[in-house]
Amino acid sequence: MAITGRVGHWVRRTVPRRSSVRRDVVAGLTGAVSGVPDGMAASVLAGVNPVFGLYASIFGPVGGGLTAGSRLMVITTTSAAAVAAGSALADVPGADRPRALFMLTLLAGALMVLAGLFRLGRYLRFVPHSVMIGFLSGVAVNIVLAQLPVLAGAAATGPFALAKAWDLLRHLGRVNIGALLAGLFALVVLVAFRRTRFAAYSTLVTLIVPSVAVAVLHADVPVVGAIPGGLPTPVLLKLSDFSFSLLAGAFAVALVVLVQGAGVSESAPNPDRTRADPNRDFLAQGVGNLLAGLFRGQPVGGSVGRTALNVAAGAADRGAAVFSGLWMAVLLLLFSGLVGAVVMSTLAAVLIVAAIGAFRAADLRAIVRTGAISRIAVLATFVATLFLPVAAAVGVGVALSLLMQLNREAADLRVVRLTPRDDGAFVEQTAPRRLESREVTMLDVYGSLFYAGARTLQARLPDPADAEQPVVVLRLRGRAMLGATAFAVLSDYASRLADAGGRLYLTGVDPAVLRQLRRNRTVERIDGVRVFAATEVIGESSLEAYREARLWLGSLP
């Protein structure tokens, strides 16, 4: 009964309302027309047949639209996902590339579904903004560099986009004049109409006019080629199609898609202002990729451009994305022959303009002004994206950011001395370098006590070596958990105080930390350690410990 109820609830939420069907059908048609060049261009980026991008533009929006929590988000081909896919397939022979692409898409979809089921949306915050901006900026530059040979209709070789662009400059004799003129015409049209009311149709003009001219003149210019008629049948993959390099590429695709999708969700809130669940969006993007991979498509994700167009076209609900995929199927059935005649250099022009528009110059400037850690992270990720595979570039950026963040947390840690006043308040002062004999020193700590932060605390605690019977009251309020390094530091400091005849009082201890102390058994076993649990009144346990420590010192001979 519970399953039946959930299915009924999903059906009620998914079936289009009569009041919104007409708007969603029109918005879906607008998105499908715009999606034809976008889907083909994404395939060019991935280095595969453009039909795979068109297939993905059918099944990605349908599967994602039916399941997404962000009801206006369109899940389809994106430049970042295409670049990540192309990087993962770079070493795959041409004949094996289609099956490898489908396996990659299915693996990425499975990872996204798992991320949604295990509710991993909260972990997106661990991918620093500077890393993603560096990566997306590097992707934009890579797109421009990689499409320059296609724009010129010339063959170019090299292990990465920058090398291919350099090879083109060294061999300008390979340039196909007809292809270059068609590409330049497309660039002029796209730029000229970019800020006009005809911007939505400029892409179609850039594809149709040069393609018709090439067909009439019978010019020797590279075109897309034959597009199979009809709709794709499901692909049957074999275990031999799997490889660990594809799995690594799938992780990179999933990470890029999920992080980008979270930004798309924020930019297109639900019509009823209900908050979208990021885990459900993870699941939806996974479903979109599973369907796309099953029906011979490439990776898909939340698309910034298509979602913005969907909203601008008057979409009322999730039906717009679903109708977008259905309209794409109709267009592919009716016009597959015309799609195959599109000039490749015009697709390159579309990608170049889109990449330049996606370059996050303002975000880069803001990050550069933020601080050294952000500057190094964004620059390292940007450079890594230009010279390394996508999976390695994202890994470099994340690893570098984590290391630098840990270093920053350790450097930012401060130990201060608190002196109680008669009215119960505290005066904050600089912590002493050394402890005084038969004195109670109350300390508070600002900053993280994990990893290097705990070792920094060890270096900054006042030294008890030359004191007799010193007492330290160390406040731990607000610490929900301590790591093994912090317990090692506390037990070492307690031992040094005990050797000097003193005591260590831990105050404001959270119940969870108290349970850790009991299980850890390294701190409390040392003679002279006293633990005071946190109370609802801030500072109450610290004052109690301070008074008890004074009484203990007063009782000594």
PyMOL commands that set and color helices and strands:
alter all, ss='L'
color gray80, all
select helices_A, chain A and resi 2-14+18-46+50-67+79-88+94-117+121-126+129-151+161-170+172-174+177-192+199-217+239-241+244-267+278-294+304-312+319-340+344-358+361-370+372-387+390-412+452-460+484-499+511-520+540-555
alter helices_A, ss='H'
color red, helices_A
select strands_A, chain A and resi 75-76+301-302+414-420+426-430+440-446+471-475+503-509+529-533
alter strands_A, ss='S'
color yellow, strands_A
deselect
rebuild
show_as cartoon
